[in-house]
């Protein structure tokens, strides 16, 4: 299974998700860090991503071939992450046939009902558990 973790800014969220997926990747699954800038890509590489990409055309190509896309809800909001999320990226995420696991974290004042009250650590733990469940169900 190919898991694409998408993050921007400093890569804090993406690197923590990648770190949580280390055991998953050791089972023959590929975890690709798709950094919306160099710093976020490098943070995911240090956390254990199998490979990284930063070029928009390569990110879009990787999203097309992904089985699972992981990131924050901001990936669906053009202009978020300090402008790093472009309309083309949103389109690529939405058009991908991959399952999407999106954490309800954003700075755009969008509230996802039912997702309130969780810390970032709890959201990342929950996302990693969900990904592991999805992987087991395809095996």
C-alpha positions in Angstrom: 0.0 0.0 0.0 1.2 3.5 -0.8 0.5 6.0 1.9 1.0 9.7 1.1 1.4 12.1 4.0 0.9 15.7 2.9 2.0 18.6 5.1 3.3 22.2 4.7 4.7 24.9 6.9 7.3 23.2 9.2 6.1 19.7 8.7 5.2 19.1 12.4 2.0 17.3 11.8 3.3 15.3 8.8 6.5 14.2 10.6 4.5 13.1 13.7 2.1 11.0 11.5 5.1 9.5 9.6 6.7 8.6 12.9 3.6 6.9 14.0 3.5 4.9 10.8 7.0 3.5 11.1 5.8 0.0 12.0 3.3 0.1 9.1 6.1 0.9 6.6 8.2 -1.9 7.9 5.5 -4.3 6.7 6.3 -3.5 3.1 4.0 -0.5 2.8 5.5 2.8 1.4 5.1 6.0 3.3 5.8 9.0 1.0 6.2 12.5 2.6 4.7 15.1 0.3 6.0 18.4 1.5 4.5 21.6 0.3 7.9 23.2 1.0 11.4 21.8 1.6 11.2 22.2 5.4 8.1 20.0 5.7 9.5 17.4 3.3 12.8 17.2 5.2 10.9 16.9 8.6 9.0 13.9 7.2 12.2 12.3 5.8 13.8 12.6 9.2 10.7 11.0 10.8 11.2 8.0 8.6 9.3 8.6 5.3 10.3 6.1 2.6 10.7 9.0 0.2 9.8 12.6 -0.2 8.6 15.0 -2.9 8.3 18.8 -3.0 7.7 19.6 -6.7 4.0 20.3 -7.3 3.8 18.1 -10.5 5.4 15.2 -8.6 3.1 15.7 -5.6 0.1 15.5 -7.9 1.4 12.4 -9.6 2.0 10.7 -6.2 -1.5 11.6 -5.1 -2.9 9.9 -8.3 -1.1 6.7 -7.4 -1.8 6.7 -3.7 -3.9 4.2 -1.9 -4.2 6.4 1.2 -3.8 10.2 1.6 -3.2 11.6 5.1 -3.1 15.2 6.2 -5.1 18.0 7.8 -8.5 19.1 6.8 -6.7 22.2 5.5 -5.8 20.2 2.4 -9.3 20.9 1.1 -9.1 24.6 1.7 -7.3 26.7 -1.0 -5.0 29.3 0.5 -4.6 27.5 3.8 -1.2 26.6 5.3 0.0 30.2 4.6 -1.0 29.9 1.0 0.7 26.6 0.3 -2.5 24.7 -0.5 -3.4 25.7 -4.0 -6.6 25.1 -5.9 -4.7 22.6 -8.0 -3.6 20.6 -4.9 -7.2 20.6 -3.5 -8.4 19.2 -6.9 -5.6 16.6 -7.0 -6.5 15.4 -3.4 -10.3 15.3 -4.2 -9.8 13.6 -7.6 -7.5 10.9 -6.3 -9.3 7.5 -5.8 -7.3 7.1 -2.6 -9.0 6.9 0.8 -8.4 10.2 2.6 -7.7 10.4 6.4 -7.9 14.1 7.3 -7.4 15.4 10.8 -9.7 18.3 11.7 -7.0 20.8 12.3 -7.1 24.2 10.5 -6.6 27.9 11.1 -9.6 28.9 8.9 -12.3 28.8 11.5 -14.0 25.7 10.1 -15.5 23.5 12.7 -16.2 19.9 12.0 -19.0 18.9 14.3 -18.2 15.9 16.4 -14.5 16.4 16.2 -14.1 19.1 18.9 -12.3 18.5 22.1 -9.3 16.4 20.9 -5.7 17.4 21.3 -3.3 17.1 18.4 -1.7 14.1 20.1 -5.0 12.4 20.3 -5.9 13.2 16.7 -2.6 11.8 15.5 -2.9 8.6 17.5 -6.5 8.2 16.2 -5.3 8.7 12.6 -2.5 6.2 12.9 -4.9 3.6 14.5 -7.4 4.2 11.7 -4.7 3.8 9.0 -3.5 0.5 10.6 -7.1 -0.7 10.5 -7.5 0.2 6.9 -4.2 -1.6 6.1 -5.4 -4.7 7.9 -8.7 -4.7 6.0 -6.9 -4.7 2.6 -4.6 -7.6 3.5 
